Amino acid sequence: MGIHSMVKGAFSSIKNKNTTNTRLTLKWKRRVISIAEDIERSQDPTKEERLENILATVVDEFATDSSIDDVVSRFNPQTFERRKEALLEADKLLDEIKPPESGRRNLMEEAAAKDYEAMKEDIEALCEETVLNLQRLCNILPTRQRMRDQVPEWDKANTSKSQSLLELQAMMAKLHDRLASMQENGLLDSNLLVMVFHLEEPDEKEPIPLVIPLDYTFCDLAEDLLKSDPALLLPDFWVKRKDETYNQITASNISWEYQPPFNRVCEVPVVDERNDSRAVDIVVGKDNYVVALVNKNGIEMGKVVELPRATRCASSHMASIFADYKISRILDLREGTDVGAKAFNKNYFKANTNSLYIELEPI
């Protein structure tokens, strides 16, 4: 095997398992490649053998049990510290082959410090992450049994450990406790809890709770709903959201967005704050329609308005729907322009959009 193939193979192996010491590894890799180029020019077998042995030592340090690959193992503070020390020691061993440039040790220590800060930020982010986002990581979270069996060691009394290692271990202990509690409560199973509301009657009708796999589409969700209630007609799905770029008319900034059948449910950006679940709305038994944001006596709600084949204007059509109220404004929700005089049909209003804002007043 040529020296370049050997170096390439070694760092390919390290890269596949290196999630925490990336900056220090890159700094060391550049020096190894430079030395390998010198050896190739000089054809010195002794130096080549020495470089191969040093590389092998580092590769062994990065070798992991492939059967255990989860967040806890990837961010193990002991592993991070051990690999850091291995790289720093290996860099010193390279001095036997080629003297280092001035300030080399400081450069390596700076890279190690940046790795430490990055790892600390990643662990802190996981500690503060929402349940829903942690659910997306369920495939790389430790199993419930592993969380029970492998409690991270953390011993403040052990003064032989560096302060940075103690800090990382304290943070990992916090993360471990949080994940363990969530695991025991079933919050990190590879499923999502989805609450299905009726768009026009979110408070009158009880929401339907469904536990679904992460890869479910809205088409799959519809099938589960139909199985749970055979009398239900095939629903359309909408997501209530807050978007000031779409709705600049009201202070709430709420609007609804239609969800095509093959969109993934786990991508729904809106959470029902009452139970920390995904929240979707359904419209049943309607075909050609738009959703209107209706402001009735200061209370905002969604209203499904079917698109007729008639050519009368929007204000006349809405007057027949909201006969008990005075319509003060009919606006394009996104543009904020008055659309009361526009013909209310599919030629001017696109179906499956939340394109209207209607403001009502008592008569």
C-alpha positions in Angstrom: 0.0 0.0 0.0 1.4 3.4 -0.9 1.8 6.0 1.8 -1.0 8.3 0.4 -3.5 5.4 0.3 -2.5 4.5 3.9 -3.1 8.1 5.1 -6.4 8.4 3.1 -7.7 5.1 4.5 -6.7 6.1 8.1 -8.5 9.4 8.0 -11.5 7.9 6.3 -11.9 5.5 9.2 -11.5 8.3 11.7 -14.0 10.6 9.9 -16.7 8.1 10.1 -16.5 7.9 13.9 -15.4 11.5 14.8 -18.3 13.7 16.0 -16.5 15.8 18.6 -12.8 16.3 18.0 -13.2 17.6 14.4 -11.0 20.7 14.5 -8.1 19.1 16.3 -8.3 16.1 13.9 -8.2 18.4 10.9 -5.2 20.3 12.3 -3.4 17.1 12.8 -4.4 15.6 9.4 -2.8 18.6 7.6 0.5 17.9 9.3 0.3 14.2 8.6 -0.3 14.8 4.9 2.6 17.2 4.7 4.9 14.7 6.4 3.6 11.9 4.1 4.5 14.0 1.0 8.1 14.5 2.4 8.4 10.8 3.0 7.2 10.0 -0.5 9.9 12.3 -1.9 12.7 10.9 0.3 11.6 7.2 0.0 12.6 6.7 3.7 11.2 3.3 4.8 12.0 3.9 8.5 10.0 7.2 8.6 7.2 5.6 6.6 6.9 2.7 9.1 7.0 5.2 12.1 4.2 7.3 10.5 2.1 4.2 9.9 2.5 3.1 13.6 1.5 6.6 14.8 -1.5 6.6 12.5 -2.6 3.1 13.6 -2.6 4.2 17.3 -4.9 7.1 16.5 -7.2 5.0 14.4 -7.5 2.5 17.2 -8.4 5.3 19.6 -11.3 6.3 17.3 -12.5 2.7 16.8 -16.0 2.3 18.4 -18.4 -0.5 19.0 -20.6 -0.2 15.9 -23.5 -1.8 17.9 -23.7 1.3 20.1 -24.1 4.5 18.1 -26.4 7.1 19.8 -26.3 10.6 21.1 -24.9 9.6 24.5 -22.1 7.6 23.1 -21.2 10.2 20.5 -21.0 13.0 23.1 -19.3 10.9 25.8 -17.0 13.3 27.7 -14.4 10.5 28.5 -14.2 9.6 24.8 -13.8 13.2 23.9 -11.0 13.7 26.4 -9.2 10.5 25.5 -9.2 11.3 21.8 -8.0 14.8 22.5 -5.1 13.5 24.5 -4.3 10.8 21.8 -4.2 13.5 19.1 -2.0 15.8 21.1 0.4 12.9 21.9 0.4 11.7 18.3 1.3 15.2 17.2 4.3 15.2 19.5 5.4 11.8 18.1 5.4 13.3 14.7 8.3 15.5 15.9 10.5 12.4 15.6 9.9 12.4 11.9 9.8 16.1 11.2 10.3 19.0 13.6 7.2 21.1 14.2 6.8 24.7 13.0 7.0 27.5 15.6 3.9 27.7 17.8 2.6 24.3 16.8 1.6 23.3 20.4 -0.5 26.5 20.8 -2.3 25.8 17.5 -3.2 22.3 18.6 -4.4 23.5 22.0 -6.5 26.3 20.4 -8.1 23.7 18.1 -8.8 21.4 21.1 -10.4 24.4 23.0 -12.7 25.1 20.0 -13.8 21.5 19.9 -14.6 21.7 23.6 -16.7 24.8 23.2 -18.5 23.3 20.2 -19.3 20.1 22.2 -20.5 22.1 25.2 -22.8 24.1 22.9 -24.2 20.9 21.3 -24.9 19.3 24.7 -26.5 22.5 26.0 -28.7 22.6 22.9 -29.8 19.0 23.5 -30.6 19.7 27.1 -32.9 22.6 26.1 -34.3 21.0 22.9 -38.1 20.5 22.7 -39.7 17.1 23.0 -40.9 17.3 19.4 -37.4 18.0 18.0 -35.9 15.2 20.2 -38.5 12.9 18.7 -37.0 13.5 15.3 -33.7 12.2 16.7 -35.3 9.0 18.1 -33.3 6.8 15.7 -30.0 8.0 17.3 -31.2 8.4 20.9 -30.1 5.6 23.3 -32.6 2.8 23.9 -34.6 2.7 27.1 -32.7 -0.3 28.4 -29.3 1.4 27.6 -30.4 4.5 29.5 -31.1 2.3 32.5 -28.0 0.2 32.3 -25.3 2.7 31.4 -25.5 5.7 33.7 -22.6 8.2 32.9 -19.9 8.3 35.5 -19.4 11.7 37.1 -17.2 12.0 40.1 -16.4 15.6 41.2 -14.0 14.3 43.9 -11.7 12.8 41.3 -9.2 15.7 41.0 -7.2 13.9 38.4 -9.8 14.9 35.8 -9.5 18.2 34.0 -12.0 21.0 34.8 -13.3 20.9 31.2 -14.0 17.2 31.5 -15.8 17.7 34.8 -18.0 20.4 33.2 -18.8 18.1 30.2 -19.7 15.3 32.5 -22.0 17.5 34.6 -23.8 18.6 31.4 -24.0 15.0 30.1 -25.4 13.9 33.5 -28.1 16.5 33.1 -28.9 15.4 29.5 -28.9 11.7 30.6 -31.4 12.5 33.4 -33.7 14.3 31.0 -33.6 11.6 28.3 -34.1 8.8 30.9 -37.2 10.6 32.3 -38.6 11.1 28.8 -37.8 7.5 27.8 -39.6 6.1 30.9 -42.7 8.3 30.0 -42.7 7.1 26.4 -42.1 10.5 25.0 -39.1 9.4 22.9 -40.7 6.4 21.2 -40.4 6.5 17.4 -43.9 7.9 17.1 -45.6 11.2 17.1 -48.7 12.3 19.0 -51.0 14.2 16.7 -54.1 16.1 17.8 -56.7 16.4 15.0 -59.1 19.4 15.3 -62.1 20.3 13.2 -61.1 23.6 11.6 -64.5 25.3 11.9 -65.3 23.8 15.4 -62.1 23.4 17.3 -63.7 24.0 20.7 -67.1 22.4 20.1 -65.8 19.0 18.9 -63.3 17.0 20.9 -59.9 16.7 19.2 -58.9 13.3 18.0 -55.6 12.0 19.4 -53.6 9.7 17.2 -50.1 8.2 17.7 -48.4 7.7 14.4 -45.0 6.6 13.1 -42.5 9.4 12.2 -42.7 8.6 8.4 -46.4 9.0 8.2 -47.8 11.2 5.4 -51.2 13.0 5.6 -52.5 10.3 3.3 -51.6 7.7 6.0 -53.1 9.9 8.7 -56.3 10.1 6.7 -56.5 6.3 6.5 -56.1 6.0 10.3 -58.8 8.6 10.9 -61.2 6.7 8.6 -60.4 3.4 10.4 -61.2 5.1 13.8 -64.4 6.6 12.5 -65.9 4.8 9.4 -68.6 7.4 9.1 -66.1 10.1 8.5 -65.7 11.4 5.0 -62.2 11.7 3.5 -60.8 14.8 5.1 -58.5 17.6 3.9 -55.7 18.6 6.3 -54.7 22.2 7.2 -52.2 23.6 9.6 -52.8 26.7 11.7 -49.7 28.8 11.8 -48.4 32.2 12.8 -46.7 34.0 9.9 -46.5 37.8 9.8 -45.4 37.7 6.2 -48.6 36.0 5.2 -51.1 37.7 7.5 -50.2 41.3 8.3 -53.8 42.4 8.8 -54.3 41.1 12.4 -52.1 41.2 15.4 -52.3 37.4 15.8 -50.7 36.8 12.4 -52.6 33.5 12.2 -53.5 31.7 8.9 -54.1 28.2 7.7 -52.0 26.3 5.2 -53.3 23.3 3.2 -51.3 20.1 3.4 -51.0 17.9 0.3 -51.6 14.2 0.9 -48.0 13.2 0.6 -46.5 15.8 2.9 -45.0 14.2 6.0 -46.8 14.9 9.2 -43.6 15.3 11.2 -42.7 18.4 9.2 -45.8 20.2 10.6 -44.2 23.4 12.2 -47.1 24.2 14.6 -47.5 22.7 18.0 -50.6 22.5 20.1 -49.3 24.2 23.3 -51.9 22.5 25.5 -50.3 19.0 25.2 -47.0 19.5 23.4 -48.2 17.6 20.3 -48.5 18.2 16.6 -51.8 19.9 15.8 -53.6 19.7 12.5 -57.1 20.8 11.4 -59.4 18.9 9.1 -62.1 19.9 6.7 -64.7 17.2 5.9 -67.3 17.0 3.2 -66.1 20.0 1.1 -64.7 20.1 -2.4 -64.1 23.4 -4.0 -63.5 25.9 -1.2 -61.3 28.5 0.5 -60.6 29.1 4.1 -61.4 32.5 5.5 -60.0 34.1 8.6 -63.1 35.6 10.2 -63.0 38.3 12.9 -66.3 38.1 14.7 -66.6 40.6 17.6 -62.9 40.5 18.1 -62.6 36.7 18.1 -60.7 35.2 15.2 -61.8 31.8 13.7 -61.5 29.8 10.6 -64.5 29.5 8.2 -64.8 27.2 5.2 -66.4 29.0 2.2 -67.3 26.9 -0.8 -66.6 28.5 -4.2 -69.8 28.7 -6.2 -70.2 28.6 -10.0 -72.1 31.9 -9.8 -70.5 35.2 -10.8 -71.8 37.5 -8.0 -69.3 39.5 -6.1 -67.7 38.4 -2.9 -69.5 40.9 -0.7 -72.9 39.7 -1.9 -72.0 36.1 -1.4 -70.6 36.7 2.1 -73.7 38.7 3.0 -75.8 35.6 2.3 -73.5 33.4 4.5 -73.2 35.9 7.4 -76.8 37.2 7.3 -76.9 38.0 11.0 -73.9 40.3 10.8 -72.7 43.4 9.1 -69.6 42.8 6.9 -67.3 45.7 7.5 -64.3 44.4 5.4 -63.5 41.6 2.9 -59.8 41.6 2.2 -57.2 39.4 0.5 -55.4 38.0 3.6 -52.0 38.1 2.1 -52.1 41.4 0.2 -54.5 43.3 2.4 -56.4 44.6 -0.6 -60.2 45.0 -0.7 -61.7 42.1 -2.7 -65.4 42.7 -1.9 -66.2 43.7 -5.5 -64.3 40.8 -7.1 -66.4 37.9 -8.5 -66.3 35.1 -5.9 -65.5 31.9 -7.9 -62.6 29.7 -8.8 -61.5 32.1 -11.6 -60.5 34.7 -9.0 -60.0 32.7 -5.8 -57.8 29.7 -5.7 -59.2 26.6 -4.0 -57.4 25.2 -0.9 -55.9 28.5 0.1 -56.5 30.7 3.1 -57.0 33.8 0.9 -59.7 35.8 2.7 -60.1 38.0 5.7 -63.6 38.8 6.7 -64.5 41.3 9.5 -67.9 41.1 11.0 -69.9 43.6 13.2 -73.2 43.2 15.0 -76.2 44.6 13.0 
